[in-house]
């Protein structure tokens, strides 16, 4: 199937709501967002070729907003470029809780270590501090730690229940990637046989990881760094390899066709709900969660390229457009994930491998007009996906 442009996604993003952070950009002409009333704390300041560059972080009553920034480039004291990501003001109750958490952060940090003893051996790069975490703007504690043996630096966000809500690897490093052999279904078990494939893998860590994808599992069968990847489908670890392969394939396609290379890797968690068999298949906050399927509605979800690639497409859309997951923006989000997936697979059907109730879950061949819009998330998504699907089918016929 033919490829499509990202221009439409970027054009509609301004019409959507429910963004975790409000992004603005001004390059010296046209509309300029007002940032006058936004309180900030300066983080960086530098000069280059007569230009002054400042980067600040948004704060509310001295509490920083995680992920926020305001960047200004000035020439001869006159602004020539501004870029920002800011949040709406939290409630007074949220600010009150944030200040209380700030007063008790030492107690929460010691309690966190008791709950997560593996981090006791890590050195503290930056001690625990309180940040407001979009989109909910709840107060959480942020700490940056360094592992003593590998020198790996990790940023951890955890809440008052001592649960980790986000982890990020910090800093730059040379990753030892090696092309290794694995067994997988290149196009899923319906359209391809089990074959020997090549994948790039970081050899320094357990699990499966490279610069684009990281795969972990909730099952007890973990992949170790010395683990050969030529495993049969009957092996419980096979789902991790297959999901790793599918996600890398479509991300490589985004890179080759659209020059889209993101600054973070997508995290995939397989066997969600283990030991129970769940029908989980969703993306949120840079993580894809996949169950194995309950064998009633879905079965062996990880073998379905359309499901893994659809969720991976959400990761790309999230980075490029920050579309919401509900309302009209949610329908656009689902539509473009369907479009990208079916274009890549050269097949209009989604869920063809894993869905048990019918031959497939949905198809971009479905034609729904704008007049038939009813507010249903997936129903309305077919207005967009059906349009592109019909256009592509017409091109194929010609």
C-alpha positions in Angstrom: 0.0 0.0 0.0 1.1 3.6 -0.6 2.5 5.8 2.1 0.8 8.9 3.4 1.9 12.3 4.8 2.0 13.5 8.4 0.8 17.0 7.4 -2.8 16.2 8.1 -2.0 15.0 11.7 -0.1 18.1 12.4 -2.9 20.3 10.9 -5.6 18.8 13.1 -3.7 18.8 16.4 -4.5 22.4 17.1 -8.2 21.5 17.2 -7.8 18.9 19.9 -7.9 19.1 23.7 -6.9 17.2 26.8 -3.1 17.5 26.1 -0.8 16.8 29.1 1.2 19.9 28.2 0.2 22.8 26.0 2.9 23.2 23.3 3.5 26.6 21.6 6.1 27.7 19.0 6.8 31.2 17.6 9.5 32.0 15.1 9.3 35.7 14.8 6.1 36.2 12.8 2.4 35.3 13.1 0.6 34.4 16.3 2.6 34.5 19.5 1.3 32.8 22.6 1.3 34.9 25.7 3.6 33.5 28.4 3.6 36.7 30.6 1.6 35.2 33.5 3.6 31.9 33.6 6.0 31.6 36.6 9.3 30.0 35.7 12.6 28.9 37.2 15.6 29.4 35.0 17.5 26.2 34.3 20.0 27.0 31.6 21.5 30.1 30.0 24.1 30.3 27.3 25.4 32.5 24.4 26.3 31.6 20.9 27.4 33.8 18.0 25.7 36.9 19.5 22.6 35.0 20.5 21.3 34.6 24.0 19.6 31.3 24.8 17.6 30.6 28.0 15.6 27.6 29.1 13.3 27.7 32.1 10.9 25.3 33.8 7.4 26.2 34.8 6.6 26.3 38.5 3.5 26.8 40.6 4.3 28.3 44.0 7.9 26.9 43.7 6.8 23.4 42.7 8.1 22.5 39.2 6.0 21.0 36.5 7.6 17.8 35.2 8.4 18.0 31.5 7.6 21.7 31.1 9.9 24.2 29.6 10.1 27.7 28.0 13.0 28.2 25.6 13.8 31.6 24.2 16.5 32.6 21.7 17.3 36.4 21.6 19.5 38.4 19.3 20.6 41.9 20.5 18.1 41.5 23.4 15.2 40.9 21.0 13.3 37.6 21.0 13.5 35.8 17.7 12.3 32.3 18.7 10.2 30.9 21.5 9.1 27.3 22.2 7.3 26.1 25.3 5.4 23.2 26.9 3.4 24.4 29.8 0.5 23.1 32.0 -2.7 24.6 33.3 -2.8 25.6 37.0 -3.4 22.7 39.4 -6.1 23.0 42.1 -5.4 24.5 45.5 -5.9 21.1 47.0 -3.2 19.6 44.7 -0.8 22.4 45.6 -1.5 21.9 49.3 -0.6 18.2 49.0 2.5 19.1 47.0 3.8 21.3 49.8 3.0 18.7 52.4 4.9 16.1 50.3 7.8 18.5 50.1 8.0 18.8 53.9 8.0 15.0 54.2 10.1 14.0 51.2 12.9 12.5 53.4 10.4 10.1 55.1 8.9 9.1 51.7 12.4 8.5 50.3 13.4 6.2 53.1 10.0 4.4 52.8 10.6 4.0 49.1 13.9 2.3 49.7 12.3 -0.1 52.1 9.6 -0.9 49.4 12.2 -1.1 46.6 15.4 -2.4 48.2 17.2 -3.0 44.9 17.8 0.8 44.8 19.6 0.8 48.1 22.9 0.2 46.4 22.5 3.0 43.9 24.2 6.3 44.4 22.1 9.5 44.5 22.8 11.9 41.6 19.9 14.2 42.5 18.0 13.8 45.8 14.2 13.4 46.0 12.3 16.5 45.1 8.6 17.2 44.5 7.2 17.8 41.0 3.7 18.2 39.5 3.2 15.4 37.0 1.0 16.1 34.0 -1.6 15.3 32.8 -3.3 14.9 36.3 -0.9 17.4 37.9 -0.7 15.2 41.0 2.4 15.7 43.2 5.1 13.0 42.9 8.6 12.6 44.1 11.5 12.6 41.6 14.9 11.2 42.3 17.9 10.6 39.9 20.1 7.6 40.8 23.3 6.0 39.4 23.9 2.3 39.4 27.4 1.6 40.9 28.5 -1.2 38.6 27.2 0.0 35.2 27.1 3.7 36.0 23.6 3.7 34.4 21.7 6.9 35.5 18.0 6.6 36.0 15.3 9.1 36.8 12.4 7.7 38.9 9.1 9.3 39.7 7.1 7.7 42.5 3.9 8.6 44.3 2.8 8.7 48.0 1.8 5.1 47.7 5.5 4.4 47.0 4.6 3.1 43.6 6.9 3.9 40.6 4.9 5.8 38.1 7.7 6.5 35.6 11.4 5.6 34.9 13.7 7.1 32.4 17.3 6.4 31.6 19.3 9.6 31.7 22.4 10.9 29.9 24.1 9.7 26.7 26.1 6.5 26.4 27.5 4.2 23.8 25.2 1.2 23.6 26.7 -2.1 22.4 24.2 -3.1 19.8 24.6 -6.4 17.9 22.6 -7.9 15.1 21.5 -11.4 16.4 19.4 -14.2 14.9 15.9 -14.9 16.2 12.9 -16.9 15.3 9.7 -15.0 14.4 6.8 -14.8 12.0 7.8 -11.9 9.8 4.2 -11.0 8.8 2.4 -13.0 11.4 1.5 -16.7 11.3 -1.3 -16.3 8.7 0.9 -14.8 6.0 4.3 -16.1 6.8 6.1 -19.1 8.2 8.3 -19.2 11.3 11.6 -17.9 10.0 15.1 -16.9 11.0 15.2 -13.1 11.3 17.8 -10.5 12.4 17.2 -8.0 15.2 19.4 -5.4 16.8 19.9 -6.0 20.5 21.7 -4.3 23.4 23.9 -7.0 24.8 24.6 -5.2 28.1 21.1 -5.6 29.6 18.6 -8.4 30.4 15.4 -8.3 28.4 15.2 -7.1 24.8 16.3 -3.5 24.1 17.8 -1.3 21.4 17.5 2.4 20.6 13.8 2.1 19.4 12.2 -0.6 21.6 12.4 -2.1 25.0 10.4 -5.3 25.9 9.8 -6.6 29.4 7.3 -9.2 30.7 5.1 -9.8 33.8 5.6 -13.5 33.4 8.3 -15.4 35.3 10.1 -16.4 32.1 12.5 -13.6 31.5 15.0 -13.2 28.7 18.6 -12.8 30.0 21.3 -10.9 28.2 23.1 -14.1 27.2 19.8 -15.7 26.1 19.8 -17.0 22.5 16.7 -15.7 20.6 16.0 -18.7 18.4 13.2 -19.9 20.5 10.1 -21.9 19.3 6.6 -20.5 19.7 5.9 -23.1 22.4 8.5 -21.3 24.6 6.9 -18.8 27.0 9.5 -16.2 26.1 8.6 -16.2 22.4 6.0 -13.5 22.8 8.7 -11.0 23.9 10.8 -11.7 20.8 7.8 -11.5 18.4 6.5 -8.2 19.9 10.1 -6.8 19.8 10.4 -7.8 16.1 7.0 -6.3 15.1 7.6 -3.0 16.9 11.0 -2.5 15.4 9.8 -3.3 11.9 7.2 -0.5 11.9 9.4 2.0 13.7 12.1 1.4 11.1 9.4 2.0 8.4 8.5 5.4 10.0 12.2 6.2 10.0 12.8 5.2 6.4 9.6 6.6 4.9 9.0 9.8 7.0 12.5 10.4 8.6 10.8 10.1 12.0 13.3 9.1 14.6 12.1 9.7 18.2 14.2 10.6 21.2 12.9 7.8 23.3 12.1 4.1 22.9 8.7 2.5 23.2 8.3 0.2 26.2 6.4 -3.0 25.7 5.1 -5.1 28.6 4.0 -8.6 27.7 1.8 -11.1 29.6 0.1 -8.3 31.4 -1.9 -9.7 34.3 0.2 -12.9 34.6 -0.6 -15.6 35.5 -4.1 -14.7 34.3 -4.8 -14.5 30.5 -5.9 -11.0 29.7 -7.1 -9.2 26.5 -5.0 -6.2 27.3 -3.7 -4.3 24.2 -3.3 -0.6 24.8 -0.8 2.2 24.7 -0.4 5.0 27.3 2.5 7.2 28.4 5.2 5.6 26.1 4.2 2.0 27.2 2.4 -0.7 25.3 0.7 -3.4 27.5 -0.1 -6.7 25.9 -1.9 -9.7 27.4 -1.8 -13.1 25.9 -5.5 -13.2 25.2 -8.2 -15.2 27.1 -8.7 -17.6 24.1 -12.3 -16.6 24.0 -12.2 -13.1 22.5 -8.5 -12.9 21.6 -5.8 -15.5 21.5 -2.0 -15.0 21.2 -2.2 -11.2 20.8 1.6 -10.9 20.4 1.4 -13.0 17.2 -0.9 -10.4 15.5 1.3 -7.8 13.7 -1.7 -5.4 13.2 -2.3 -5.2 17.0 1.4 -4.7 18.0 2.0 -2.2 15.2 -1.3 -0.3 15.8 -0.2 0.3 19.4 3.3 1.2 18.3 1.8 3.7 15.9 0.0 5.4 18.8 3.5 5.9 20.4 4.6 7.8 17.2 1.3 9.8 17.0 1.6 10.7 20.7 5.1 12.1 20.1 4.2 14.0 16.9 0.7 15.3 17.6 -0.2 14.7 21.3 -3.7 13.7 20.2 -6.0 12.8 23.1 -7.6 9.3 23.5 -11.2 10.4 23.8 -13.7 12.5 21.8 -13.0 13.7 18.3 -9.2 13.8 18.9 -9.4 10.2 20.2 -11.1 9.1 16.9 -8.4 10.8 14.9 -5.8 9.0 17.1 -7.4 5.6 16.4 -7.9 6.4 12.7 -4.3 7.3 12.0 -3.0 4.3 14.0 -5.2 2.1 11.8 -4.0 3.9 8.6 -0.3 3.6 9.3 -0.7 -0.1 10.3 -2.7 -1.1 7.3 -0.4 0.9 4.9 2.6 -0.9 6.3 1.1 -4.4 6.3 -0.5 -3.8 2.9 -3.7 -5.3 4.3 -7.0 -3.5 5.3 -7.8 -5.8 8.2 -6.9 -5.4 11.9 -7.0 -8.2 14.4 -7.0 -10.9 11.7 -4.7 -13.2 13.6 -5.8 -12.8 17.3 -9.5 -12.0 17.1 -11.7 -15.1 17.8 -15.2 -13.8 17.3 -14.9 -13.0 13.6 -12.4 -12.9 10.7 -11.1 -9.5 12.0 -11.9 -6.7 14.5 -12.3 -3.9 11.9 -11.2 -2.9 8.4 -10.2 0.3 6.7 -12.4 -0.8 3.8 -15.4 0.2 6.0 -17.0 3.3 4.5 -18.6 5.8 6.9 -19.4 9.3 5.8 -19.2 12.5 7.9 -23.0 12.6 8.0 -23.0 9.3 9.9 -20.8 10.6 12.7 -22.3 9.5 16.1 -19.5 10.2 18.7 -18.4 6.6 18.9 -14.6 6.4 19.2 -14.0 3.6 16.7 -17.1 4.3 14.6 -16.0 7.9 13.9 -12.4 6.8 13.4 -13.6 4.9 10.3 -14.5 8.2 8.6 -10.8 9.0 8.4 -9.4 5.5 8.1 -12.0 4.5 5.5 -11.2 7.5 3.4 -7.5 6.7 3.2 -8.3 3.0 2.9 -10.6 3.6 -0.1 -8.0 5.9 -1.7 -5.3 3.3 -1.3 -7.4 0.5 -2.7 -8.2 2.7 -5.8 -4.5 3.3 -6.3 -3.9 -0.5 -6.1 -6.5 -1.2 -8.7 -4.9 1.4 -11.1 
